[in-house]
Amino acid sequence: MRRSARLGLQHRAWRDRVLAAWRLAGIGPGHTVLDLGCGPGFASLDLAGLVSPGGHVVAVDMSQRFLTSLKMMCRERGVANIATHQADLDAGEFPDVMVDRVWCRWVLAFVKSPRGMMERLTAALRPGGVVVLHEYFDYSTWRATPPCVELEEFVRAVMASWRASGGEPDIALPVLGWLDQYRFELRSVRPIVDIVQPGHVKWAWLKTFIDVGRRSHLASVYTVRSRSWRKDGHTRCAGDRRGARSGIPPLRGCWELISGLRICYV
């Protein structure tokens, strides 16, 4: 699956949660919203509809390919209130804008200097503005039942690779303290815990993530760390009494547990 298609699936999987957070933040007509790490712009397009009439979206991403894709979708849909801005947030680049709302999902977890980015984000916010963040607070709670040791090994490999590249998968916990230091007023902090089965859109999203991870450099890490990993890409999960092969995540008889933290500061 192409990355843009996978991110489209991700957007559909999380869209209801995202819309609920935006409603809580009061995003509406006339607002200027900064969409940090916008990717192909699926959230930016949703935001553009919410802030119309009179509002604008500033969509920021490092990938010019993603921004070009967003521009094409804007032309196709007749959307004229999205401005794109190419910036390497990890390198300290940031658009010179002032906004009413900021939307940021799974960006602070990946940059090497999240506090520096928080400072720049805060400086771009107008008085009375609102920041909406979605970040993980306990990534290791991505589990299956019946237990699947191989899935747990995969998650540990992801976290190790994440941290080796300078990121922090459980960034949400320190972020709470940082926002307090920046004198934000807490409006809402909500844990997001989902339990899903095969057939659910979040299951499909998780499966594509694992499929991509297995083909990337994580696959070599996982092969070394898990002796039960087989060359055909299948494993036996605990609880599978019939001994049938199952992909990762196991496709039958298991539930996925996803944890995240939604933060809304004003």
N, C-alpha and C positions, 0 to 999 in steps of 0.2 A: 504494500500500500504506500502510495506517495505521501510525503510528509504533510503536504497541505490537506490531503484527504483525511489523514489520521487526525490532524488538528481540527478538521471539520467535525469528525466523529466525537472528539473530545468536547468540542463546543456544545454539541447536541446532548452529550451525556451530563454536562454540568449546567446547562442553560437555565433550568428551573431554579437551581440554587443561586445562580448569578443574578437572575432577575429579582429574586426576593431580596438579595443584598442591596441591589440598586434602589429598589423601592424604599427600603429602610433608610438609605442615604438621601432620599428625597430628590433623586436625579429626575429632572423634568425640563419642560420647555424653557428656552433662554439660557440654559447653563452651557458653560464651556467645560468639556471633560477631557482630561488627559488619560489616554489609554497606553500604559507603559508595557512594552513587550507585546505589541498587538498581533504579531504573527501575520497570517493572511488576512486578518481584519474582520473575522466573523463577529466578535464582540463589538468592534467599532461600528459596524453596520447596525447592530441592535441599538447601540447608544445613540447613533445619529437619528434614529426614529424617535427615541425618547425625548431628546432635547429640542426637537422641532415643534413649533417654529421658533426661529430666532437663536437657536443654540448651535454650537459647533463641537466637533471632536478633533482632537489632535492625536493622531495615531503614530506611535513611536516604535521603531524596531531597527535592529541592526541589519536585517536582510533586505537588500534592495529588491530581490526577487519577490518576497512577500508583499512589499509595499507596491510593487508594480501590479501584482495580482489584485490587491485591494483597489487600486485605481481603476483597473479594468471592471471589477464588479460594480464600482460606483457609477461608471459610465453606463454599464448595462442596465442598472436599476434606477438611473436618474437621480442618484444621491449627490448633492452638491455641498454638503456641510461637513465634509471630512477633509482635513489637511494632513498629509503624511510628512513624517520627519525621520530621516535616517540618522541613527545615533547608536554608538557602542556604549551602552549604559555601564558595562563592566570597565570601560576605559575612562569613565568619568564624564562622558559626553551627555549633554542634556539640553532639551529645547529651551529657548529663551521665551517662555510664555508665562502668563498668569491665568490660573484656571479656578473654577468653582468646585470641581470634583476631580478626584484622581481614582482611577481603577487600575489595580496592579495584582496580577495573579501569577504565582510561581516564578517571580523574577528575583525577589530578594534572596531566595534560596540558592540562586545560581551565581550571583555576582560575587566577586572576591571582596568587595568593600560595601556590604549592605548598609552600614551606618552612613557612609559617604553619600550613598544614593538616597537614604532617608532625609539627609540634610538638604539635598538638592530638591527633592520632592516637596519638602516642607516650605522651602523658599518660593516655590512656584504656586503655592496655594493662597488664594485671596482670603482675607479675614472672613471667618464664618464658614469656610470651605470644609469639605468632608473628604476623607480618605477611606477607600474600601480596599481591603487586602484579603486575599485568599492564600494562605500558606500552610504547609504541614507543620504539625507539632509533635507527631510521633509516627514517623514513616514506617517503623518496624511493626506497627499493628496491622499492616497489610498481611492478613493471614487467611487460611482456608480451614474449613471443617467439612469432613474429617481432616486432621492435620496432614499437611503436605511438606515434608522436610525439604524437598527440592525447591519448592516455591520460597520457603524461608531462606534457603541458601541464595537464591536469586536476588531476593530483596536485600540481603546483607551485601551481596556483590555490588548492587546498584548504589547503596549508601557509601560503600568504600570508594567506589569510582567517583562518586559525586564529591566527596570530601577531598579526594586526591587532586581534583581539579580546582579546588579552592572554594567550593560551595558548602552549604550546610542544609541538609534536608529538613532538619527540625528547627528551622529559623524562627518559627512563629513565637516560641516562648521568649527569647531575648527581645524580639521586636516589641512585645508588649511593654517591657521596661523602657526601651528607647523612646517610644511614643509618649510615655508619661514624662520623660525628661524634656521632650520638646513641647510640653505644656498642652498636649491635646486633651480634650475632654472625652472620656469614654462614653460611647453611645451603645455599643453592643459588642459582645464577644460570644460567639456561638460555636461549639464543637460540631463538626460535621462527621457523622458516623453512618455509613451506609452498609447494608447487608444485601447482596444481590445474588441471583442465580443465573445460569445460562439462559439466554434469551433477553436479558436486560441490556440496555444500551451501555451501561457502565461495564458490564462483563465484556462486551465486545471491545470497548475502549481499552480495558486492561489487557485483553488478549493481544491486541495489536501492539501495545507497548512491549509486552514480553517477546512477541515475535521479532520485533525490531531489535530489542536488546540481545536476543540470542544470536543475531547475525552480526552484531557489532563487536567491539573489543571486549564487552562484558562477557560474551560467550566463552572467551578463553579463560577469563577469571573464574567463571562459574565451573568450567570443566575441571580446573585444578582443584577447586575447593570442594566439589561434590563428587565423591567416588561413585555414587549411584547414577550419575549423569551418563546417558548412553549416546553413542554416536548418531543414532537416528533421531535424536532430539526429543525423546520421550522418557518418562520416568514412571516408577511405581510410587504412588502416594500412600501413606499410611491410611488405613481404613478401607482400602480397596481390596476387599476379601477375595474377590474373584481374580485378582492379579491381572486384570485387563490393563492394557496400555492406555495412558491418558496424557494428552499434551499438557503444557504448563500455561495457564492454570488448568487443573483437571476439569474436564468438560462435563462430568456427571457426578452427582452426589455430593457436590461441594458448594459452599457459599463463600463469597469474597467479602472481606471486611476492610473498608477504606476509612482512614481517619484524616481529617484536616481541620483547620481552625479558620473560621471566618471572623475577621476583625473589622469593625466599622468605627472609625474615630472621627470626631468633629472638632 
